[in-house]
């Protein structure tokens, strides 16, 4: 198990939808273990496979505080089947290190996915869990949090990121 390199924007793997996982094998199980280790080391509350260079519909999420027992969720081929409410909160991303913005998301979601045993699961998330589920599924759909901002706010944020890239202060994932 080792930390994986986190891919940073504007890498094309982040901008395209990931493909469905058809089966679980030892390679996928190893990937889940490495992604989990990488997420905890970052530290982050979620990580999508395309953020580590694997364009497949796989994500790991754990919103538990670092000093508490782990509550890891492994999601294969996740999809949001219900969303309600609306909340604006500051959000960041491991693929956009150092940048945050106020993002509007549903306050409650229901996600259908498969676990590592390829059995169907349903997760109901509220608050931070709902936000993390939406954020990681956005990644798998080729979207990052700036895509959820107004055009002007998105342009301003991306201009700041490009400036950081040019100065060499961005992309150390």
C-alpha positions, 0 to 999 in steps of 0.5 A: 500500500502506498500513497498515490499521486493526486492529479490536479486541475487541468488534467484531462482525466478530471474533466471527463466522465469515468467509466463503469466498473464491471468487476472487482478483482485484486487490483481494484481491492489494492486500488481501494486500499491505496486510495483510502491511505492517500485520502487519510494522508492528504488529509481529505474526506473523499477521493474519486479514482480519477483524482489518482489517475484511474478513470473508473467510477470508484470513490472512497469517503470517510467524514469522521474526525481524524481522532475518531473511529474510521467510517469508510464508505467504498462506492462503486458506480455510485449515482444520486437517486434523490436529492433535496434541500439546499445549502451553501458552504465553503468547499475545497478539493484535493485536486485544487489544493489551496483553493476554496469557494462557497458552493451550493449543494443539496442538504440531503441525498440518497446514493445507490452504488455497489460495495466491494462485494458488488452487492447493491447498497444505498447510502442516505447522507445529510450535511457533510456526508451529503456534500462529500457524496455529491462532490465525489460523484461530480468528480466521476462525472468529470466535474469539479466544484468550480463548475458549480459556481456562477460564471463570474465566480468560476472565471475569477477562481480559475484565473487565480489557479492559473496564476498559481500554476504559472508561478509554480505554487500549484499542483503539488498533489 
